[in-house]
Amino acid sequence: MPSAASLPAIGVGTWAWGNSFLWGYQPDQDPALEAGFRRCLERGLLFFDTADSYGTGRFNGRSELLLGRFSAALSREQREALTVATKLAPFPWRLGRRGFEAALEASRQRLQGKLDRVQLHWSTARYAPWQERPLLEGLADAVLAGRVAELGVSNMGPQRLRQVQALLQERGVPLRSLQVQASLLAPEPFRPGGLAQLCAELGIALIAYSPLALGLLARSPGPLPPLPRGPRGLLFRRLWFRIQPLLEMMQELGQRHGASQAAVALNWCRAHGAMPIPGIRSADQADRAAEALAWSLDAGERERLDQLALGLGAEARMPANPFSSR
């Protein structure tokens, strides 16, 4: 069994920071978000992921703004210990090799200069393949010019990932990370011969977003609980009774390790070589995520979870990201 310290770290997702449609964000939540941010630092959660498109309506860009504000208030040593990664969206009007230039500068301004990695938010290979290569060339230019230290991608399948890694390798720019949806309800990247195996082969860090399936995997099994408002509630209602055996096993394993179900879900991703980035909006959530750093699943526990997760039918899975390439 690998030691907990040898497994990938746990990062922090900030999709909810500014998202009122799915997560009910309002500005009066900002003190709790800052408290959660600071608790993450205390507990060793030092990788923060954001995006220039995070934040709905009048809160567009709010996630980057808050992350920039919170990190600017840190000491120099604390700030340097962080890794902040943002994603730039390949909107239809962002074209050509300089298509991300203004967006990258705007993100840097919102983040108050604390930007370590830039990521292509999704692949356009399935609907506008001609758009993607110039944008990636431009991001490689930014790395080579020292405007940002590292480059990553998001929502790419194995075929496109190999192509992009080869393109960047020709430019002398390492591809640092791939970010995809991955959880016990979206286990495809961890299938034998899948993305996790390819990333290990190519030396690319794999980042798992939505590792708690929008919070569903943190709920205890049993009767249908009170549902979140909006689309999350509809998803919970559709999946709840179909995933009871999985939730029961997670609860059992959590009790065995003296940990929460959320920690079980995160450690399952880590056991497959991926860094999970759960959304964290409070100090309490930071504490629950950090629980997973102290222990790891053994081979038998991981295999039991694998069998249940990979055996679930399509009706008990998270919706696939429509922008993910092959």
Phi, psi and omega in degrees: 000126178294147178289155179301324182291337182274351182276164177303155178290179171244129179255191185227128174264144183237027179302322184286343183286094182109356182264101180275335183293310185264328189243000175069030182296139168220150184303335180291354175276352186302319177300321178293322178296318179293322177297319177296319177302312183292324177293325176303315179298317180297327185264005175086018175265101195242000177255122181241129181248133178220192179198152181287346179262000180285137183111124185262147175056234182290351178263014180302132182084000186296324181300312178296318180301314181293317180297321176296318180295314183295317183288329179294336181276358182277165170290164179302318182295317179296316182297320180290335179287339181282152163242121179248124180238133174241163178240137177254130184277130178279064178300155184303333182272357177266098190235149173080178185295335179256015185296335179259000189301309181293321181295319179296318180293321178296319177297317179300320179295313180297325181275004178053042174084353181267087181219113185257329182219134174250141184230140169290123190292321175206163180274141174260011187299333185274341184228339177210066187300333180291341184279330195286314186299313179300323179295319178293322176299319179295321177293323175297321176302317182296322178293314182294332178275355179081015179285334176210149189279324191223159182231135175224174177227168182216150175057053175235142174271178187297322182297310181290325180299316178300318181295316182292319179299320179293319178300312182290327178298322177298328180275354183077025181246114179294140171272110189280324188206155169236131180245124180220161173291127180205127179195178175297343175255005174214067192272002187308319181300340185259007175293152177306130181079009184270198186299321181299318180294319180294317179299319178298320179296320184270355181073034180251129178290134179260128180247128182258110174266159187052046182291345176256013178053054180060028178096351183297321184284353176269356182272141178287147178294160180136204180299158180303120182281171171305135188264144173297158176286157171075207187300327179297320178297320178296320179294315179302315181298320182291324188263338195308303187286340180281341185249014181303317179300323178293314179298323179295318178293320177299318178298316179300313181293322177299316179296323179298324182262003182064039185225170181278165173298324179301318179296324176298313181298319180292319181288337174294318176298315180298322180297337178263010174088014181249147173269113178283146177234076179295149173289132182233125183236004182203164177297323180297317178295324177298318179297317181294321178293318183293339176308323187291341181289342187271351184208173179215156175289142172276172186300320180293320179294317179298319182295321178297317178293321177303313184299318179291314184295313182286342179273351179293141177283173182300332182287352180240031181242157172292148176299139178287151175288121185292343182266357182288132181274170178281000000 
